[in-house]
Amino acid sequence: MSDTEDAHIDAYRVGSVTEVEPCGSCKSSGKGLRVVSVDVGGDSPCVNIVTSAQNVRVGSRVVVAPVGSKVPNKDGDGFMLITRATVGGVVSMGMLCDSTMLNWSGGARGVAVQVPDSIPLGSPPPKTKPRLDGGGKDNTDAEIGSSQGGLFEKKLSKEEKKKLAAQKREAKRKAKAEAAGKDPS
């Protein structure tokens, strides 16, 4: 896509989900809709958005298509203007974006994209899909036995596990010998 074809993306904003509630009066559609409050930065207060995206949690960094912006139609032919809409008595002030709306490769339709916390609130989304684990060409491998957990935690190989276990045994043996007053060597 050219810069003019994805110019609509410049109107989107990165936001942080501050609250997620079931949309009790929105059950008629059968989609399990939820109301999320999103802080999009700046002086504006949080905006409420009714969504069916189930992958959104409090603290998620998402991309919002605010009222007045345009999103691609589902068939990919043309655009739809985002307007203030009332869904089940709840006012929705935008839409959470999925990867197809942002022209990113990967991701599924209807699954809200998540971006790293390093992207400032209120800024336009990145042009390409970022890595949530912070990985990239300029990052070095994590240390063996790193305590950094999460979805993208590095898994240890059998050799690394054996080496780590041997190091722990050796440290324990030395500590035990020092406590007994013996030379650990």
Z-matrix of the N, CA and C atoms (Angstrom, degrees):
N
C 1 1.450
C 2 1.517 1 109.81
N 3 1.292 2 116.64 1 146.73
C 4 1.458 3 120.69 2 178.98
C 5 1.522 4 109.48 3 -87.22
N 6 1.337 5 115.11 4 170.60
C 7 1.451 6 120.08 5 179.13
C 8 1.521 7 111.69 6 -61.05
N 9 1.328 8 118.19 7 -34.09
C 10 1.458 9 119.88 8 179.97
C 11 1.517 10 111.25 9 -73.45
N 12 1.327 11 117.44 10 -31.34
C 13 1.458 12 120.54 11 -179.89
C 14 1.523 13 112.52 12 -71.53
N 15 1.336 14 118.16 13 -28.43
C 16 1.456 15 119.15 14 178.54
C 17 1.533 16 112.07 15 -112.60
N 18 1.349 17 116.80 16 26.30
C 19 1.460 18 121.47 17 177.02
C 20 1.530 19 111.06 18 -64.68
N 21 1.335 20 117.20 19 -26.88
C 22 1.469 21 120.48 20 179.04
C 23 1.524 22 111.90 21 -60.77
N 24 1.318 23 117.70 22 -24.76
C 25 1.473 24 122.50 23 -178.10
C 26 1.527 25 110.93 24 -67.98
N 27 1.323 26 118.06 25 -27.01
C 28 1.464 27 120.93 26 179.54
C 29 1.525 28 112.60 27 -62.78
N 30 1.328 29 117.99 28 -20.57
C 31 1.466 30 121.38 29 178.62
C 32 1.529 31 111.84 30 -81.99
N 33 1.337 32 117.67 31 -15.86
C 34 1.460 33 121.08 32 -179.45
C 35 1.522 34 109.20 33 -74.25
N 36 1.337 35 116.43 34 156.31
C 37 1.459 36 121.72 35 -178.38
C 38 1.518 37 111.05 36 -133.60
N 39 1.330 38 115.05 37 146.25
C 40 1.463 39 121.53 38 175.26
C 41 1.525 40 107.35 39 -82.40
N 42 1.320 41 115.84 40 134.22
C 43 1.465 42 120.84 41 -179.90
C 44 1.510 43 111.33 42 -138.92
N 45 1.326 44 115.21 43 166.15
C 46 1.463 45 121.73 44 178.62
C 47 1.522 46 109.04 45 -117.61
N 48 1.328 47 116.35 46 129.36
C 49 1.459 48 121.15 47 -178.95
C 50 1.527 49 108.77 48 -72.85
N 51 1.337 50 116.29 49 124.64
C 52 1.460 51 121.08 50 -179.07
C 53 1.525 52 112.77 51 -105.32
N 54 1.328 53 116.40 52 -19.51
C 55 1.465 54 119.77 53 -178.20
C 56 1.520 55 109.54 54 -156.82
N 57 1.329 56 116.46 55 142.52
C 58 1.461 57 122.36 56 176.44
C 59 1.526 58 107.53 57 -133.66
N 60 1.328 59 116.16 58 125.93
C 61 1.467 60 121.24 59 179.67
C 62 1.518 61 109.39 60 -134.60
N 63 1.333 62 116.61 61 147.13
C 64 1.462 63 117.81 62 173.59
C 65 1.524 64 109.04 63 -67.15
N 66 1.298 65 116.02 64 145.74
C 67 1.464 66 120.71 65 179.04
C 68 1.521 67 106.64 66 -93.29
N 69 1.307 68 115.90 67 85.05
C 70 1.460 69 122.34 68 -174.23
C 71 1.508 70 114.34 69 -54.20
N 72 1.322 71 117.16 70 -39.46
C 73 1.460 72 119.70 71 -178.10
C 74 1.526 73 112.23 72 -89.14
N 75 1.340 74 117.76 73 4.06
C 76 1.473 75 121.29 74 -177.53
C 77 1.520 76 112.16 75 -101.56
N 78 1.315 77 118.96 76 16.02
C 79 1.466 78 121.13 77 -172.66
C 80 1.520 79 114.02 78 -76.02
N 81 1.314 80 118.40 79 -9.98
C 82 1.462 81 119.84 80 -175.15
C 83 1.531 82 113.06 81 -63.06
N 84 1.330 83 117.62 82 -26.58
C 85 1.462 84 119.31 83 -178.22
C 86 1.524 85 112.37 84 -80.70
N 87 1.322 86 118.21 85 -18.64
C 88 1.454 87 121.55 86 179.82
C 89 1.520 88 114.10 87 77.23
N 90 1.333 89 118.33 88 10.48
C 91 1.457 90 121.53 89 -176.94
C 92 1.528 91 113.12 90 -93.34
N 93 1.322 92 119.55 91 -3.45
C 94 1.451 93 120.26 92 -177.49
C 95 1.518 94 111.15 93 66.90
N 96 1.318 95 116.94 94 50.77
C 97 1.456 96 121.24 95 -177.01
C 98 1.523 97 111.50 96 -69.83
N 99 1.337 98 114.94 97 149.98
C 100 1.462 99 121.82 98 178.06
C 101 1.519 100 109.27 99 -133.63
N 102 1.337 101 115.20 100 154.23
C 103 1.456 102 121.30 101 175.59
C 104 1.521 103 107.09 102 -103.17
N 105 1.339 104 116.94 103 123.49
C 106 1.457 105 120.68 104 177.29
C 107 1.523 106 108.62 105 -116.36
N 108 1.333 107 115.92 106 139.12
C 109 1.455 108 121.54 107 172.44
C 110 1.519 109 106.65 108 -98.72
N 111 1.326 110 116.31 109 129.79
C 112 1.461 111 121.12 110 -175.56
C 113 1.527 112 109.59 111 -125.63
N 114 1.334 113 116.13 112 126.99
C 115 1.456 114 122.78 113 174.06
C 116 1.524 115 107.09 114 -86.87
N 117 1.336 116 116.32 115 113.83
C 118 1.462 117 120.36 116 -178.77
C 119 1.527 118 111.56 117 -101.64
N 120 1.316 119 117.28 118 17.98
C 121 1.458 120 122.18 119 176.37
C 122 1.510 121 112.51 120 77.89
N 123 1.313 122 115.40 121 177.94
C 124 1.458 123 120.92 122 179.55
C 125 1.510 124 111.59 123 73.08
N 126 1.322 125 115.44 124 -161.06
C 127 1.459 126 121.66 125 -177.77
C 128 1.516 127 112.64 126 -85.08
N 129 1.322 128 116.73 127 -12.05
C 130 1.455 129 119.40 128 -176.55
C 131 1.530 130 110.32 129 -72.34
N 132 1.328 131 116.43 130 143.81
C 133 1.464 132 119.11 131 177.07
C 134 1.528 133 110.44 132 -71.78
N 135 1.306 134 115.86 133 174.42
C 136 1.469 135 120.19 134 176.62
C 137 1.525 136 109.65 135 -59.99
N 138 1.326 137 115.59 136 144.94
C 139 1.463 138 120.37 137 176.49
C 140 1.530 139 108.77 138 -104.57
N 141 1.328 140 116.14 139 142.06
C 142 1.456 141 121.30 140 175.82
C 143 1.516 142 108.70 141 -92.26
N 144 1.337 143 115.27 142 135.24
C 145 1.454 144 121.67 143 179.27
C 146 1.522 145 108.28 144 -133.69
N 147 1.321 146 116.27 145 129.29
C 148 1.465 147 121.23 146 174.40
C 149 1.523 148 106.65 147 -88.55
N 150 1.342 149 116.36 148 127.63
C 151 1.456 150 120.40 149 -175.33
C 152 1.528 151 111.25 150 -142.26
N 153 1.316 152 115.39 151 157.17
C 154 1.465 153 120.30 152 173.20
C 155 1.531 154 110.34 153 -103.65
N 156 1.340 155 117.65 154 -0.51
C 157 1.466 156 121.58 155 -179.02
C 158 1.530 157 109.28 156 -66.32
N 159 1.319 158 116.38 157 119.98
C 160 1.460 159 121.43 158 -176.75
C 161 1.523 160 112.98 159 -91.89
N 162 1.336 161 118.54 160 -6.24
C 163 1.455 162 121.41 161 -176.94
C 164 1.529 163 113.10 162 -90.82
N 165 1.329 164 117.93 163 6.42
C 166 1.463 165 121.53 164 -176.32
C 167 1.524 166 109.83 165 -94.15
N 168 1.336 167 115.77 166 132.02
C 169 1.471 168 122.79 167 179.18
C 170 1.531 169 108.53 168 -129.29
N 171 1.324 170 116.42 169 164.91
C 172 1.462 171 120.22 170 173.70
C 173 1.526 172 107.64 171 -60.21
N 174 1.321 173 116.45 172 130.93
C 175 1.459 174 121.60 173 -177.98
C 176 1.520 175 113.78 174 95.64
N 177 1.329 176 117.91 175 -11.73
C 178 1.474 177 120.49 176 178.27
C 179 1.523 178 109.37 177 -63.46
N 180 1.314 179 116.68 178 137.87
C 181 1.468 180 122.06 179 175.03
C 182 1.518 181 105.63 180 -98.02
N 183 1.337 182 116.55 181 114.82
C 184 1.462 183 122.61 182 -172.55
C 185 1.528 184 110.64 183 -123.07
N 186 1.326 185 115.90 184 172.49
C 187 1.464 186 121.86 185 175.75
C 188 1.529 187 107.13 186 -111.14
N 189 1.338 188 115.48 187 129.52
C 190 1.461 189 122.56 188 -176.42
C 191 1.523 190 110.00 189 -113.24
N 192 1.330 191 115.22 190 133.61
C 193 1.463 192 121.32 191 169.43
C 194 1.528 193 105.14 192 -96.52
N 195 1.344 194 117.92 193 101.01
C 196 1.465 195 120.13 194 -175.56
C 197 1.530 196 112.43 195 -74.84
N 198 1.324 197 115.23 196 168.89
C 199 1.456 198 121.13 197 176.36
C 200 1.521 199 108.56 198 -55.39
N 201 1.328 200 116.58 199 133.34
C 202 1.456 201 122.27 200 -179.32
C 203 1.521 202 113.54 201 99.80
N 204 1.325 203 117.09 202 -15.39
C 205 1.465 204 119.63 203 178.27
C 206 1.529 205 109.44 204 -88.66
N 207 1.332 206 115.88 205 171.94
C 208 1.462 207 121.43 206 -178.95
C 209 1.517 208 109.78 207 -119.63
N 210 1.332 209 115.93 208 142.93
C 211 1.466 210 121.57 209 174.87
C 212 1.523 211 108.18 210 -123.89
N 213 1.338 212 116.35 211 150.31
C 214 1.470 213 118.72 212 178.78
C 215 1.530 214 111.10 213 -63.35
N 216 1.324 215 116.90 214 143.22
C 217 1.458 216 121.26 215 174.20
C 218 1.524 217 109.15 216 -64.39
N 219 1.318 218 116.82 217 157.96
C 220 1.470 219 120.57 218 -178.78
C 221 1.523 220 112.46 219 -60.41
N 222 1.328 221 116.55 220 -32.86
C 223 1.465 222 119.07 221 -179.92
C 224 1.531 223 112.10 222 -82.94
N 225 1.346 224 117.02 223 -2.12
C 226 1.459 225 121.11 224 177.67
C 227 1.512 226 113.93 225 80.44
N 228 1.329 227 116.75 226 4.70
C 229 1.460 228 121.11 227 -177.79
C 230 1.525 229 108.59 228 -108.10
N 231 1.322 230 117.77 229 98.25
C 232 1.455 231 121.19 230 177.93
C 233 1.526 232 112.82 231 91.29
N 234 1.320 233 114.75 232 -170.95
C 235 1.456 234 120.96 233 -175.01
C 236 1.520 235 111.39 234 -131.20
N 237 1.334 236 115.08 235 158.31
C 238 1.459 237 122.44 236 176.47
C 239 1.528 238 107.20 237 -118.32
N 240 1.312 239 117.49 238 133.03
C 241 1.447 240 122.85 239 178.73
C 242 1.530 241 109.22 240 -79.73
N 243 1.328 242 116.54 241 130.47
C 244 1.465 243 120.68 242 177.13
C 245 1.522 244 107.80 243 -81.53
N 246 1.330 245 115.43 244 124.28
C 247 1.457 246 121.40 245 179.40
C 248 1.520 247 109.22 246 -124.17
N 249 1.307 248 115.63 247 163.66
C 250 1.461 249 121.23 248 174.02
C 251 1.526 250 106.92 249 -64.66
N 252 1.331 251 116.23 250 127.16
C 253 1.470 252 120.14 251 -176.92
C 254 1.517 253 109.48 252 -131.84
N 255 1.316 254 116.00 253 147.18
C 256 1.460 255 121.21 254 175.61
C 257 1.518 256 107.80 255 -106.30
N 258 1.334 257 115.70 256 120.63
C 259 1.457 258 121.85 257 -179.71
C 260 1.525 259 107.61 258 -119.75
N 261 1.330 260 116.55 259 112.95
C 262 1.460 261 120.47 260 179.94
C 263 1.513 262 113.27 261 58.65
N 264 1.323 263 116.74 262 33.96
C 265 1.455 264 120.99 263 179.52
C 266 1.522 265 114.45 264 84.82
N 267 1.335 266 117.99 265 0.20
C 268 1.460 267 122.44 266 179.26
C 269 1.523 268 108.44 267 -108.25
N 270 1.335 269 116.57 268 130.34
C 271 1.461 270 121.09 269 179.84
C 272 1.527 271 108.83 270 -81.65
N 273 1.331 272 116.14 271 125.64
C 274 1.451 273 122.81 272 178.02
C 275 1.524 274 108.23 273 -107.52
N 276 1.350 275 115.62 274 127.29
C 277 1.462 276 121.40 275 -174.12
C 278 1.526 277 112.94 276 -108.45
N 279 1.323 278 117.11 277 31.33
C 280 1.455 279 119.62 278 178.79
C 281 1.510 280 111.03 279 158.79
N 282 1.334 281 115.04 280 -163.41
C 283 1.458 282 121.36 281 -178.05
C 284 1.522 283 108.77 282 -145.58
N 285 1.342 284 116.60 283 141.14
C 286 1.455 285 120.67 284 172.87
C 287 1.519 286 107.73 285 -79.77
N 288 1.316 287 116.83 286 136.24
C 289 1.467 288 121.20 287 -175.43
C 290 1.523 289 112.20 288 -88.64
N 291 1.322 290 115.47 289 144.15
C 292 1.464 291 120.88 290 169.86
C 293 1.524 292 108.16 291 -103.98
N 294 1.309 293 117.09 292 175.52
C 295 1.471 294 120.31 293 -173.70
C 296 1.524 295 112.97 294 -65.02
N 297 1.329 296 118.66 295 -31.22
C 298 1.461 297 119.55 296 179.85
C 299 1.528 298 111.13 297 -69.02
N 300 1.328 299 117.69 298 -32.05
C 301 1.468 300 120.49 299 177.50
C 302 1.525 301 111.36 300 -66.42
N 303 1.343 302 116.08 301 -27.03
C 304 1.463 303 121.56 302 -177.63
C 305 1.526 304 112.73 303 -97.51
N 306 1.344 305 116.83 304 1.88
C 307 1.468 306 122.90 305 -177.41
C 308 1.524 307 111.81 306 62.06
N 309 1.332 308 116.87 307 32.06
C 310 1.466 309 121.76 308 177.36
C 311 1.518 310 108.99 309 -91.32
N 312 1.311 311 117.02 310 146.79
C 313 1.462 312 120.14 311 174.46
C 314 1.521 313 107.21 312 -82.09
N 315 1.306 314 116.92 313 148.61
C 316 1.463 315 121.60 314 -178.28
C 317 1.515 316 110.86 315 81.26
N 318 1.318 317 115.29 316 167.99
C 319 1.458 318 119.71 317 -178.43
C 320 1.510 319 110.69 318 87.04
N 321 1.308 320 115.88 319 161.79
C 322 1.456 321 120.94 320 -176.37
C 323 1.527 322 110.52 321 -116.68
N 324 1.302 323 115.21 322 152.08
C 325 1.465 324 120.67 323 176.02
C 326 1.530 325 108.35 324 -64.17
N 327 1.319 326 116.06 325 133.56
C 328 1.461 327 120.91 326 177.61
C 329 1.518 328 114.35 327 88.80
N 330 1.318 329 118.16 328 -3.78
C 331 1.463 330 122.22 329 177.50
C 332 1.526 331 106.87 330 -103.30
N 333 1.324 332 116.84 331 115.80
C 334 1.463 333 120.75 332 -176.79
C 335 1.528 334 110.33 333 -61.37
N 336 1.341 335 115.87 334 133.57
C 337 1.465 336 119.51 335 178.40
C 338 1.521 337 109.29 336 -71.91
N 339 1.319 338 115.19 337 151.02
C 340 1.457 339 121.55 338 176.77
C 341 1.521 340 106.84 339 -122.63
N 342 1.321 341 115.86 340 138.18
C 343 1.458 342 121.13 341 -179.69
C 344 1.525 343 108.63 342 -121.58
N 345 1.336 344 117.55 343 157.47
C 346 1.462 345 120.53 344 -178.75
C 347 1.533 346 112.24 345 -65.11
N 348 1.324 347 115.50 346 155.13
C 349 1.463 348 121.50 347 178.78
C 350 1.525 349 111.97 348 -64.73
N 351 1.320 350 117.69 349 -15.52
C 352 1.466 351 120.93 350 -179.28
C 353 1.531 352 112.11 351 -71.23
N 354 1.324 353 117.86 352 -14.90
C 355 1.466 354 120.96 353 178.64
C 356 1.530 355 107.35 354 -86.93
N 357 1.341 356 117.80 355 120.82
C 358 1.469 357 121.24 356 -173.72
C 359 1.526 358 113.26 357 -63.98
N 360 1.345 359 114.69 358 146.92
C 361 1.458 360 120.61 359 175.10
C 362 1.525 361 109.43 360 -61.56
N 363 1.312 362 115.86 361 140.87
C 364 1.456 363 121.13 362 177.72
C 365 1.518 364 114.88 363 84.74
N 366 1.321 365 117.41 364 -7.01
C 367 1.464 366 119.52 365 -179.57
C 368 1.527 367 109.80 366 -85.77
N 369 1.339 368 116.93 367 158.72
C 370 1.466 369 119.16 368 175.39
C 371 1.535 370 109.51 369 -66.20
N 372 1.320 371 118.30 370 154.33
C 373 1.467 372 120.10 371 179.45
C 374 1.522 373 111.40 372 -69.58
N 375 1.337 374 116.78 373 158.02
C 376 1.465 375 118.72 374 176.63
C 377 1.528 376 110.95 375 -64.77
N 378 1.320 377 116.26 376 156.01
C 379 1.476 378 121.61 377 -178.29
C 380 1.526 379 112.41 378 -72.49
N 381 1.345 380 116.68 379 -26.65
C 382 1.459 381 120.82 380 178.05
C 383 1.516 382 109.17 381 -124.92
N 384 1.306 383 116.09 382 160.02
C 385 1.463 384 121.86 383 -177.31
C 386 1.529 385 110.10 384 -65.14
N 387 1.346 386 117.37 385 120.68
C 388 1.465 387 119.91 386 179.31
C 389 1.519 388 111.10 387 -81.68
N 390 1.334 389 115.79 388 160.50
C 391 1.462 390 120.90 389 175.47
C 392 1.517 391 107.82 390 -90.01
N 393 1.327 392 117.14 391 126.13
C 394 1.463 393 121.25 392 -178.75
C 395 1.521 394 112.70 393 -73.19
N 396 1.342 395 117.88 394 -20.51
C 397 1.457 396 119.58 395 -178.56
C 398 1.521 397 112.15 396 -83.80
N 399 1.327 398 117.19 397 2.54
C 400 1.458 399 121.01 398 179.58
C 401 1.512 400 112.71 399 77.21
N 402 1.326 401 117.43 400 5.33
C 403 1.456 402 121.11 401 -178.09
C 404 1.509 403 111.44 402 -72.23
N 405 1.271 404 115.17 403 163.95
C 406 1.452 405 120.54 404 179.35
C 407 1.505 406 109.64 405 168.57
N 408 1.306 407 116.51 406 -177.74
C 409 1.457 408 121.07 407 -177.26
C 410 1.512 409 112.60 408 -65.66
N 411 1.347 410 117.43 409 -29.55
C 412 1.452 411 119.70 410 -175.62
C 413 1.522 412 113.40 411 -92.50
N 414 1.312 413 119.17 412 0.26
C 415 1.461 414 121.55 413 179.97
C 416 1.517 415 110.50 414 -92.74
N 417 1.333 416 116.01 415 145.22
C 418 1.455 417 120.64 416 176.75
C 419 1.522 418 108.84 417 -95.01
N 420 1.322 419 116.03 418 163.61
C 421 1.457 420 120.02 419 179.77
C 422 1.519 421 110.63 420 -64.63
N 423 1.328 422 116.25 421 149.21
C 424 1.460 423 120.81 422 178.12
C 425 1.521 424 109.06 423 -70.04
N 426 1.324 425 115.24 424 152.54
C 427 1.464 426 119.10 425 179.00
C 428 1.521 427 109.77 426 -67.98
N 429 1.315 428 115.65 427 155.53
C 430 1.460 429 120.19 428 176.77
C 431 1.508 430 107.73 429 -64.84
N 432 1.337 431 115.64 430 133.00
C 433 1.459 432 120.29 431 178.98
C 434 1.514 433 112.64 432 77.11
N 435 1.303 434 117.81 433 21.87
C 436 1.460 435 121.09 434 -179.32
C 437 1.521 436 109.66 435 -57.54
N 438 1.322 437 116.12 436 142.06
C 439 1.463 438 120.26 437 -178.61
C 440 1.521 439 111.68 438 -89.41
N 441 1.328 440 118.16 439 1.56
C 442 1.451 441 121.09 440 179.07
C 443 1.521 442 108.50 441 -73.36
N 444 1.334 443 116.55 442 116.60
C 445 1.457 444 120.89 443 -177.66
C 446 1.506 445 110.72 444 -103.54
N 447 1.311 446 115.44 445 -166.90
C 448 1.443 447 120.19 446 176.47
C 449 1.514 448 111.47 447 118.24
N 450 1.302 449 113.50 448 -173.02
C 451 1.454 450 121.27 449 -176.11
C 452 1.520 451 112.73 450 -63.33
N 453 1.329 452 117.69 451 -32.93
C 454 1.449 453 121.33 452 -175.66
C 455 1.524 454 111.81 453 -107.21
N 456 1.312 455 117.25 454 32.27
C 457 1.458 456 121.90 455 -179.18
C 458 1.526 457 109.69 456 -65.84
N 459 1.333 458 115.81 457 137.86
C 460 1.461 459 120.96 458 179.78
C 461 1.524 460 108.86 459 -72.11
N 462 1.299 461 116.85 460 129.55
C 463 1.460 462 121.99 461 177.60
C 464 1.524 463 108.79 462 -88.66
N 465 1.329 464 115.88 463 139.42
C 466 1.457 465 120.83 464 -179.92
C 467 1.520 466 110.70 465 -85.65
N 468 1.333 467 116.25 466 144.04
C 469 1.460 468 120.60 467 175.20
C 470 1.532 469 108.09 468 -79.07
N 471 1.338 470 117.43 469 169.66
C 472 1.464 471 121.28 470 178.96
C 473 1.519 472 110.82 471 -59.44
N 474 1.336 473 116.34 472 -42.26
C 475 1.463 474 120.55 473 -179.33
C 476 1.525 475 111.05 474 -63.37
N 477 1.341 476 115.97 475 -41.60
C 478 1.464 477 119.89 476 178.93
C 479 1.524 478 111.23 477 -65.55
N 480 1.334 479 116.60 478 -39.41
C 481 1.469 480 120.22 479 177.84
C 482 1.519 481 111.15 480 -63.84
N 483 1.349 482 116.74 481 -43.03
C 484 1.467 483 120.81 482 178.83
C 485 1.522 484 110.55 483 -62.93
N 486 1.321 485 117.03 484 -43.99
C 487 1.466 486 121.48 485 -179.80
C 488 1.528 487 110.50 486 -62.83
N 489 1.332 488 116.87 487 -43.53
C 490 1.453 489 121.37 488 179.35
C 491 1.527 490 110.93 489 -64.46
N 492 1.338 491 117.56 490 -41.81
C 493 1.463 492 121.49 491 178.28
C 494 1.526 493 110.81 492 -63.81
N 495 1.351 494 117.26 493 -40.92
C 496 1.468 495 121.05 494 178.36
C 497 1.524 496 110.67 495 -64.37
N 498 1.321 497 117.72 496 -39.78
C 499 1.461 498 121.42 497 177.93
C 500 1.534 499 110.63 498 -63.94
N 501 1.325 500 116.67 499 -41.79
C 502 1.468 501 120.35 500 178.60
C 503 1.526 502 111.10 501 -64.84
N 504 1.349 503 116.78 502 -42.73
C 505 1.480 504 120.11 503 178.88
C 506 1.524 505 110.74 504 -61.66
N 507 1.334 506 115.89 505 -43.81
C 508 1.462 507 120.83 506 -179.50
C 509 1.534 508 110.75 507 -63.12
N 510 1.332 509 117.33 508 -43.67
C 511 1.462 510 121.43 509 178.97
C 512 1.528 511 110.34 510 -64.09
N 513 1.313 512 117.35 511 -39.18
C 514 1.465 513 121.77 512 179.04
C 515 1.526 514 110.36 513 -66.98
N 516 1.341 515 116.58 514 -41.36
C 517 1.455 516 121.17 515 179.53
C 518 1.527 517 110.46 516 -62.74
N 519 1.344 518 116.64 517 -43.90
C 520 1.460 519 121.11 518 179.48
C 521 1.528 520 111.07 519 -64.32
N 522 1.315 521 116.99 520 -43.20
C 523 1.464 522 120.75 521 179.65
C 524 1.524 523 110.83 522 -63.04
N 525 1.319 524 116.83 523 -39.48
C 526 1.466 525 121.37 524 179.48
C 527 1.527 526 110.33 525 -66.83
N 528 1.342 527 116.84 526 -41.14
C 529 1.463 528 121.51 527 179.49
C 530 1.530 529 110.67 528 -66.35
N 531 1.315 530 117.57 529 -40.24
C 532 1.465 531 120.98 530 178.82
C 533 1.521 532 110.55 531 -65.83
N 534 1.332 533 117.34 532 -38.42
C 535 1.457 534 121.10 533 179.19
C 536 1.525 535 111.20 534 -65.97
N 537 1.334 536 116.91 535 -30.92
C 538 1.471 537 121.22 536 179.56
C 539 1.519 538 111.25 537 -85.09
N 540 1.345 539 117.56 538 -5.99
C 541 1.442 540 122.11 539 178.95
C 542 1.506 541 114.03 540 83.09
N 543 1.295 542 118.19 541 17.56
C 544 1.453 543 122.95 542 179.90
C 545 1.522 544 109.97 543 -98.73
N 546 1.299 545 115.72 544 160.85
C 547 1.455 546 121.92 545 173.74
C 548 1.529 547 107.67 546 -75.53
N 549 1.378 548 118.87 547 121.19
C 550 1.463 549 120.78 548 -175.67
C 551 1.507 550 114.30 549 -69.91
N 552 1.350 551 120.13 550 -8.90
C 553 1.467 552 121.09 551 -176.69
C 554 1.475 553 112.76 552 -81.13
